[in-house]
Amino acid sequence: MTGMSQSNTFFSQGRWSLEDLPPSDPKLLESMFITLEQQVINFESLRLQLNTGLDIKGFMEAVHQIEHIYRDARLLDSYASLRFAENTQDTTIQVLVSRVDNFIATITNRLLFFNMWWKELDTQDAERFLTSSGDFRYWLEEIRHFKEFTLSEAEEKIINIKNVTGSHALNTLYDSITNRYTFNLQVEGRTREMTRGELMAFVRQNDPELRKSAYQELYRVYGNDGPVLGQIYQTLVRDWRNEKLDMRHFSSPISARNLNNNIPDAVVDTLLDVCQKNTPLFQEYFQLKAQWLKQKRLSRYDIYAPVAHSSKKYEFPRSAWMVLDSFEQFDPRLARLALRVFEKQHIDSEVRKGKNSGAFCLSATPKMVPWVHLNYQGYAEDVATMAHELGHAIHSMLAENHTLFTFDACLPLAETASTFGEMMLTERMLKEESSEDVRRDLLFKQIDDAYATIQRQAYFAIFERQAHEMIFNNATVDEISAAYLQNLHSQFGEAVDVSDEFRWEWVSIPHFYNVPFYVYAYAFGQLLVLSLYRQYQNEGESFKPRYLNLLSAGGSKAPVSLLADAGIDVHQAIFWQGGFDVIQGLVSQLKALPVHLNPR
């Protein structure tokens, strides 16, 4: 990156700083609860005015007031969430998380009257306010989209309170149980205790026995608690159905998520149908990979195996520099935004026992630099994950001029900048890498990642639809596990051998628990990005303003409309097929390589 040393002190691996969050000061933490309480009391005085009539000025004052309340509440919630991610076993923080959840649920209940009033307003009056609402318009429109699924104010309050000790508490319990897991793996003659993140690094290593042992250990541990974790899932699914279908009358469990995303049911159905029709493409790829690995048939243990003997690792400062440089090659503004995350020490990259596994990016409020959570171990996939999460941060910062309610992109578009960032990094690494083995590994990894982000997630969503229906019909945990195993067999066909312990994979997927039907957003986002990246390759500089405008819009407009502005019609199967055509091109390139070049 221009003017940036690869050894810059910003790039030291370590913990993040939460100093920018006011609740990090114990005195401010307590005062924020008191201040928020007073703000809510002040807002509650508006109830009478709503009944007697508001002019446009009074309406906008109310909107700004409620935004300010939710901004402070989000600061509290962000602080508690980030502290919990640092150490999920800290009982003090567990208490804080519960306290904040309960407090926010209470606030939400007390502010509910505004949403109820706004939904019930007649169309003519609502349009009068919408015309003057500026950047709040889409948020206000979205509230009214839920009008037919809204219950009485008293019922809505009961649901909010019930969720604190119901679904929210169950998800916290699931996280607490699973994040305390440790795994034992024999490496180089000695048994090592490790976190899930450390264990999963071995499923992408060259040694097939290590890959097999890592998976077996993962599902041994999850399988031991499978009946309990399965019961938690069954309860969450019943809770989802009780509320979303029986009380709110959504047409299906997934429809509730689709409305949250403002994506029509038909678009999601088309997406999943096209993914299923392209199952043979990935099966062909896995058969090709088996040839490179000199196997008759690929095992599920081996789908992420590298095809070259490359154990190359990347030091954290070097990786950070590479990621920023790949952003700068696209547009220097992106690199400058990503650099702010390092400068503010908003990145936690250490691997620690008790720390939340995986990776995420948390955007607290507009104009506040997001926080990035990694478990960095130096492998190529860790570098890609860094690019992915920093892509999320860039997305938020590009949209920082929007309101609190309109700067977050909806789930299907939330993966756009992150996945695009990964693709920019891979292109950069391929240009720089001199080792043919590493280059070949990177090319295979592109398709591995496309599988993991598209097909795997699509089949997750297909399983979720089935599991929700099975639980409604009183299926046992064992029956759900059998259905999941059949889902894998349908996905892999004759191309991949799937062993029995993978029946417990579903209880190890947090998204099934805490955000039902989240997963199709990954497939949506990846196929979208493949299409966008192809446009970038074809158009060059002229593509960039359109792409940056898409990111800068955040969540200020309906996703289908935003994509239409970029020339994309997501209703058409041909659009989704275009993403698979890009993957087919990559597979064809690999088929053209002589397999005997593989050094195995």
N, C-alpha and C positions, 0 to 999 in steps of 0.2 A: 504494500500500500504506500502510495506516494508520501514521503516525509515521515513515515512511521517505521521505527526500528522494530525488528522481529522480537527483540528481547525487552520491549517496553514493559515497565513495571505494572502497567494496567493489566497485563496478561498473566499475572501470577495466579496459579490455581489455589482456590481457597473458598471460604464462606462469603456469603453476601453480607452487606450492611443494610440494616433496616432503619437507619437513622432518619431517612427522608420521610418515613411514616410517623406522623405525630404520636400515635399510640405507643411507639417504642420508648417514650418517656413515661415512666410509671405515673407521674403526677398528671400528665396530659391524658393518659389512658382513662383514669377515673373521671377527669373533668369532661371528657368527651361524652361519656354516658349521661352526665348531668346536663350538658349543653344540648345534646340531642333530645333529651326528654323535654326541655323547655321549648325547643324548636317545634316539636310535635304538638305541644300544648297550644302554641301560637297558631299553628296551622289548623288545628281542630276548630278554632274560632270561626273559620271560613264556612263551616257547614251551614250556618244560617244564611249567609250571603248567597250560597249556591242555590238555596231554596227560593230566595227572593229575587235572584237574578244578578248576573255579573256582566259588567261591560268588558270590552276587549282588554283594556288596560288592567282591570282587576284579575281577569283570567290569566294573563301572562305573568302577573306578579305571583299568582298562585303556582303556576308552572315552575317559575324560577325558585320559588320557596321549596317546593317538593324536590327539585333537583338538588338543592343545597343539602337538604336532609339526607337524601340517598347518597350524596357524595361523602358526607361524614360517616354514614353507616358503612359505606364500602371501604373506607379507610380502616375502620375497625375490623371488618371482616377480612380484609387483605392481610392485615398484621397478624391476626389469629391464624389464618391459613398458612402464611409463610413460616410462622413459628412452629406450627404443627408439622409442616413438611421438613423442617430442620431436624426434628426429633419427634417421631410419632409416639414414642414411649414416655415422653415427659408428662407426668400426670397433672402438673400445674397448667400446662398449655392445653391439655385435654379439657380441663375445667373451664379455661378461658374460651375455648372453641364453643363449648356448650352454652356458656353464658352469652356470648355474642350471638349465637344462633337464636337463642330464646329471645334476646333483646330485639333483634331485627324482626323476628316474627311478630313480636308485640307491636313494634312500630308499624310494620306493614298492615297489621289489622287496624290500627288507629287511623291510618291514612287511606284505608280502603274506600271510605265514603266518596273520595274524589273520583277514583276509577269507576265506581258504581254510577255516580252521577253522570260522568262523561259518556259511559256506554249507553245510558238510557236517554241521553239528549237526542232530540229529533234531528233528522239529517240536515235540515235547513240551518238550524242554530249551530250545529257542529261545524258545518262548512264555513260559516261566518268566522268562527274562531280559528279554524284550520288555515284560512287565507292569511291570517296575521301571525301565524305561529312560527314562521321561519324554520330554523333547523330542527325544531321540535316536531314538525309536521308528521314525519314518518312514524315516530314513536306514538304520537296520538292516534294516528290511523291504525296502528297495530293493536292498540288497546281495544278499539272498536271492532276489530276483526274477531275478537273473542266474545262478542256480545251474546251470541246464541248459546255459548258454552258456559256462561257465567251464572252462578247460583245467587241466592239472596246474600245480602251483606252478612247476616248472622252465620249462614252456612260457610261463606268464604273465610270468615274469622276462625271458625272451628277447624277448618282444614289447615290453615296456617299454623295454628297452635298444635294441632295433632301431628303435623309433619316434624316438629322439633323433637318430640319424643317418639316419633314413628319412623318414617323413612330416613330422615336426617340422622337420627340416632343409630339406626341399623347400618347406615353407610359408614359412620364413624367407627362403629364396632367392627365392621368388616375390615376397614383400613387398619385398625389397631391390631386385630388378629393377624392379618397377613403381613403387615410390615414388621412384626416381631419375628417372623420366620427366619431361620438361618439354615443354610444348606451345606452339606458335607460332600466334598468331591476329592477323589484321590488324584493328585497331580504330581508327576515326577516322583512317585514312590512315597509321597506323604499325603495324609488327609488334611485338607484345608477347610476351615469354616468360612463361609462367605455369604454375602447378601444376594438377593435375586439378581440384581444388576451385574454383580461380579460373576455369578453362575452363568448368566445368559451370554456373557462374552465368549464362553467356550463352545456355544452351538455354532459359531462362525469360524471355529479353528480348524486346522488341517486334520487333526487326529480324529478319525471316525469313532474310536472307542470313547474319547473324551466327550464328543458330541452326544453320543448315545447315553453315557453316564449322566451328563448334565441334565438332559431331558428326563431321564428316569428319576433322578433325584428331585427335580422340580415337581413332578407329578406324584412322587411318593409323598412329599410333604403336603402338597395341596390335597391329595387323595385321602390322606389320614384324617383331614378335617372336612373332606368332601361332603359327608352327610350334614354337617353343621352349616357349612358355607352354602350348601344347596338349600337348606331350610331358610336361611336369610334371604336368598334369592326368591324362593317361592313366596315369602311374605311380602317382599317388595313388589313382585309382579301382581299379587292379589291387591295390594294397596293401590298400585297404578290402575288396575282395571276398575276397582271399586269407585275410584274418583273419576277417571277419565271417561269410562264408558257408562257405568251405571248411574253416576250422578250428573256428569256433564254431557253425556250422550254423543261423544265422538263416535265415528263409524267403526274405528278399529284402534287397537293400541298404538300403532305407528302414526296414525293420523294426528294424534295430539302433538307428537314431536314435529310432524311436518308443518303444522300451523305455527308452532313456535319458530320454525325456520322460515316461515312464509314460502314454503315450496309446495306446490300442488301435489296431491297424492299421485296423480297420473304421471308426473315427472319422475317421482321416486320409483314407481312401478316400472316405468320405461328403463330407468337406469339399472335396476336390479335384473330385469329381463335381459338386457343387452349383456350384462356381466355373465349371466348364466349361459347365454348362447356362445360366449367366447371361452367357456371352460376348456374346450379342446386346444386352444392356443397355449394356455399355460401347461396343459398336460404334455403337449408337444415339446415345450421348453424343458420340462422336467425329464423327459426321455432323452433329449439332447444332452442335458447336464449329466445324466447317468453315464453316457458314453465318455464324456470328458473325465468323469471320476472313475472310469473303468469299472462301472458296476452294471450288472444286468438290469437291475431295476432300482430306482432310487428309493431310499427309506425316508420316512417323515423326519428322522433324525438329521437327514443330510440336505434338506432343501435349501438351507442357507450356507452350505459348505463352500469354501473358496475353491476355485478350480486350479489355482496356482499355489505353489509352496511359498507364499508370502506371509511372513509374520511381522511385517513392518509396523512399527508403532510411531505415533506422532506426539512429540512433546506439546504440552498445552500452549505455550507461547507461540510456537510455530503454527499450530492449528488455528489459533485465533487470528494470526496474521493472514493465513491462507484464506480463511472465511471472509475477512474484511476486504482482502484484495480481490476476491471473486465478485463481491458486491460492487467494489469501485469500478471494475472493468465494465459492469453494466451501467452504473450511474454513480458518480462520487457521492451524491446525496445519501444513497443507501448506506454506504460505508460510514459516513459521518454519523448517521443515526445509530447504527449498530455500535459504533465506538462509544457512544454515550453510556451504554449499558456497562461497559468495562470501566469507564471513567468514574461512574457513580458507585462502583462496586455493588452492582445489582445482580451479580451472578454467583451462584453457589455450585461449584463444580466438583467438590470433594466426594469421595465414596466413604460413607460412615455407617456403622451399625445403627439401626433405628431410624435413619433418614429415609424419607419417602423414596421408593424406587422409581425408576423411569425419569422422564423429563417433562417440563412444562414451562410455559411463559405466563406470568400473571400481570395483567395491566390493571392497576388500581383505579386511576382516574385519568381523564385527558390531561395532557401537559406534564404528567408524571412519568418519568422513565420506567418502563416495565422491569420486572424481576424475572430472571431466567434460572431455572433449576435443572442441573445436569448431574449425572453420575459418570464423570469423565474418567476413562481408563486408557485412552491413547490409541484405540483402534480406529480404522477408517470410518466405521459406522458411528463412532463417537464424534468424529469431526463433522460428519453429515448431520448428526443430531444437533450439534452446536449451530450449524447453518440454519437448520430447520427452526429451532426455537428463536434464534435472532431474527429470522424472517417474520415470525409472529410479532416480535417487538417492533420491528420496522413498520409493519402493517398498522399497529396501534399508533405509533408516533406520526406516521403520515396522516392519520385521521384525527390528530389531537385537537384540531380546531372545531370539531363537532361537540355537541353537548354530551353529557354523561350518558344519556339514553340513546345516542346515535353514533357513538364512535366505535363501538364494538361491532365487528362484522358478524353476520349470522353464521351458524355452524358450517354449512356447506361452503361458504366463501372464506371462512376463517383459516382454511388450510392453503389458500392460494399463494400468499407471499412466502410461507414456510417451505412449501414443496418446490416452488420456483427457485427459492434460495438454495435448496439442496442441488437442484439441477445445474445452477450456475457454478456451484462449488465442484461438482463432478466434472463439468466441462473444463474447469481450470486445472483440476488435478490431472486429468488426462493429457492436457497440453504440457504440463510440467514434468510428468512422470517419465523417466527414461527406461525403467524396468518393464520388459514385455509382460512378465508375470503379473506385476502389479496392475498394469494397464488392462490386461485380460480380466483380472479379478474385478476391477472397477466396472468394466462393461457388463460382466455377469451380475455384479451387485446392482446395477441399474434395473435389470429385469427382476432380480430377487426383490428389490424394494417395490417395484411396480406390482408384483404379486402380493406382497405384504400389505400394500396400501390400497389396492383395488380389489383383487379377487378375494383375498382373505377377509377383508372388511365386508364385502358384499355378502359372502356366505355367513359371516357373523350376523348380519341383519336378517338374512333368510332364517337362520337358526332362532334368532330372537322372536320373529313372527311365529314360528312353530312352537317355541317354548312357552310363550304367553298363552297360546291356545291350549297347549297340553296341560298347563297348570290350572287353567280354567276348568278343564275336564278332569282335575284331581290326579294328575300324573305324579308318580313318586320321583325322588331324586335319581334313583337308578334308571328309571324310564327316560328321564331327561338326558342322562348321561349316554344312554344307548342311542337316543335320537341325535345327540351331538356327534357321536362316532359315525353314525350313518351319514350325517352331513359331510364329514371329512371324506368318507368313501365316495360320495357323489362328486365332491369337488376334485379329488385326485384320480378317480377311476383306476385304470390298470397301470397308470404311470408311476404311482407312488404307493409303497407298502406302509400302512398305518398300523402301528401296534396298539394294544389294548389300553395302555395307561393314558393315551391321549383322550380317553373318555372324560378325564377330569380337567381338560384344558379350559372348559367353559367357566369353571368356578375360579379360574385365575385371571379372568378378564374384568378389571374394575369397571369399565364403561357399562357392562351389562347391569351393574348394580347401581352406580351413581348417576348415570345419564342414559336411561333406556333409549335405544335406537339412535344413539349418537353416531354409531360406527359408519353408517352409509355416507356420512359427511366426508370421510377420508376418500372413499371411492369417487364421490362427486368431485372433490377438490383435486385429486390426482389426474383424473381424466380431463378436467377443465384445464389444469396446468399443462398437460401434454399438448392440448390444442393451442393454448396460448404460446407455449414455447415453440411450437412449429410455426406459428405466425411470426414470432420474433426472428426465427432463423430465416424466414422468407422475406420479411419486411425490413429488418434491421432497425435503424434509428427511428423510422416513422412509427414503429410499434410502441416505443417506450412511453410517449405521452398518454396513449390510450390505457396502457397497463398501469401507470402511476395514478391516473385518474380513477381507475377502478379501485385501487388500494386506498386512495385518499378519501373515497366516499364512505369508507367504514361501513356502518350500518344505517346510513341515512336514507336509504332507498330500498325498495323491494329487490331481492337478489335477481329475480327473473328480469326485472327492468334494467338493473345494472348491467347484466350480461347482454341484454338486447342492445344496450348502448355500445357494447364492445363487439357487436355483430354476431352474437351467439344465441341460438334458439335451442334451449334445453328441452323443449317438448319433443324434439325430433330424435329418433333413434340413431339417425345418421351422424349426429353430433357426437354422441357417446361412442359410436363405432369408430369415429376418427381417432380417438385416443388409443383404442386397441390396434388400429392400423399402424400407429407409430411403434407400438410394442412389437407387432408382427415384423416390422422392418428391422428392429434390433435382433429378433430371433433369426431372421434371414441372414443378417450379417454374421452371426455366430455359426450358423449352419455352413456358411461359406468358408470358415476357417478349417484347415486340416486338423483333425483331432490328434494326429500323431505328434503335433507340435507341443502338446501338453507334456510336461516333464515328469509326470507321474510314472 
